[in-house]
Amino acid sequence: MAIKPYYDPTHLYFVTATIMGWKHLFVEPAYANVVLQSSDWHRRHGRWSLFVFVVMPTHTHFIVRPLGEHTISTVLQSFGFYTAHTILNQLQRDGRMDLLEFFAQRQDRDASKEHQVWLPIEAKNVYSVEFLCQKVEYTHNNPVAKHWHLVDDRADYLYSSARFYDRGDLPIVEVDDIREWM
């Protein structure tokens, strides 16, 4: 049973969304862009402030703050629903029957769904400045981590907000500045 995070509208949340079976789906730009576009849409439509993000081959991390009447649960449900359906549609257009079949036959999937793209999306309440700093660094260092080593300099990784914080360059998706919280 998943534990729902305590919701406080003044808090930030560290979010992790992982593809079922840790499939390397986001190595293909068409699928990574679904996550980026949804993150950007939620920001532009006042659903959340997006401070930090990275889209890795199998998962994504971001730090957000829900806005207005939106709770962390409602924005993550919206994000998960939209991205899953868009990814499944893209898989169909691309003729990726192997992945469509995989997402339909997973034993750990939600039985009420025909396909399940995401593992349960996790949101952790950012409860201190130290925790926030640790999660910002963790997120930005993902692409240079020993396990991944996707780039030598984390600011070179296209699907990350590190270029904004490290170099002052615009990231692929606009972010709100987290430094005001630190």
N, C-alpha and C positions, 0 to 999 in steps of 0.2 A: 504494500500500500504506500503510495507516494504521500509525503508530508507536504502540506500546502504551506508556503511561506507566510509569515505574519505580514500583513499589508499595512504599510504606513505611507501616506501620500507624499511625505517629505523625504522619504528614503530613496536611495539608489539601489539597483539590483544587478547582481552579476549573473548573467544568463548563459547556460550551455545547452545547445541543441545538437544532437548527434544523430547521424543517419543510421537507420537499422542495419545491424550487422557490420557497422563501421565501414561500409562500402565507400570507396574513393570516388564519390560522385562529383565533388566540387573541383576535381582537377580539370574538368571541362567547363570553360567559361559560361556556356549557356545555363548551366545549373547553378554555378556560383552567383551569377547575375540575378537569379530569382531571389536569393537571400538578400543580396545587396539592394535590389529594387524594393523589396518589401520593407526592409529596414528604413530605407529612405522615405517611402510612402508614409509609414507610421510617424516619422519625424515631421515631414512636411504637412501632414494633416492633424498635427497637434495631439497625437495619441501618446507620444513619448518624446523625451529628450534622449538623443543618442550621443553618448560621450566617447565610447571606445568600442572598437570591433575588430574582429579578425575572422575570415572565412578560410578554414583549413580544408584539406582534401576530404575529411570525413565528418567534420563538425564545425560549429561556429561558436564564438564567445562574443558577448557584448555586455556593456554596462549601460543601463537605461534608467530613466525615471519616468513612470507613467504620469500623464498630465490630465488635468480636469477630472471628470468623473470616471476616467479609465483606471482600472486596477491592474496590477501586474498580471493577474489571471486573465483578464479580458484581452489585454494586448498580446499576451503570449498565445492565447487561443486563436486570435485573429491571425497572428503571424504564422502559427503552425498550420492552420487550416488553409490559408492562401498559398503558402509555399508548397505544401504537400500536393495540393490539387494542380498547381502550376507545374511542378516537377513531373507529376504523373502524366499530364498532358504533353509535356515536352518529350518525355520518354516514349510516348505513343507516336508522336510525330517523327522521332528519330528511329523508330522501329526497334527500340531496345527491349525486346520481349524477355530477354534474360533477366533484366532488372525488374520489369513489371511482374514477372512470375515470382521472383525473389520476394518482392514487397507484398505479394499476395499470399505466399506460403510460409511466412515466418511463424514459427510456433509461439513466439513470445509477443505476437501482435494482439491488438485489441480486436476481439472476435466480432465486434459490431461494425468493423470497417472492412471493406473489400481489400484494400491495400493499406499498409502502414509504412510511411516513409521515415518518420521520426521516432526515436526512442522518446520516452516521456521527457519533455523539456524541463530543465531544472532552473530555478531562480533562487539565488541566495541573497538575503537581505545584507546590504553593506552596512555593518554596524559600527565601524570605526574608520578613522583616517588611515590607520595602519593596514587594515584589511583592504581598503580601497587602493592604496598604493601597491600592495602586493598583487591584487587582481589586475591592475593596469599593467604592471610589469609582466606578469604571467601571460596575459593576453598578447601583448606586443612581442614577447619573446618566443611565442609558439613557433613561428616560422623558422627561427634560428636554433631551436632546441635540437639536441643531439639526435633524438628519434626522427625528427622531420628533416632538418637542415635543408630547407627549401631555398634559402638565400643566405648570403654571408652577413649582410647588414639588414636588420629588421625593417628599416625604413624603405628598403628596396622592394618589399613584398607588396604587390599591388592591392591585395584584398585585406588591407589593414589600415587602421588609423595612425599607425606609428609614424608615417611620413609627416603627418600634421604636427605631432608632438615633438619629433626629433629634428625636423628640418623646417617646419613652418610651411610646408607644401600642402596644397589642397589634396585631400584623400579622394579616392574614387567615389565615396559617399560623404557628403558634408556631415560634420559632427559639431556638437556643442562642446565648449571647452571645459574639460574636467578639472582644470587647475584651480578654478574658483572653489572647488570642494576640498582641496588639499591644504 
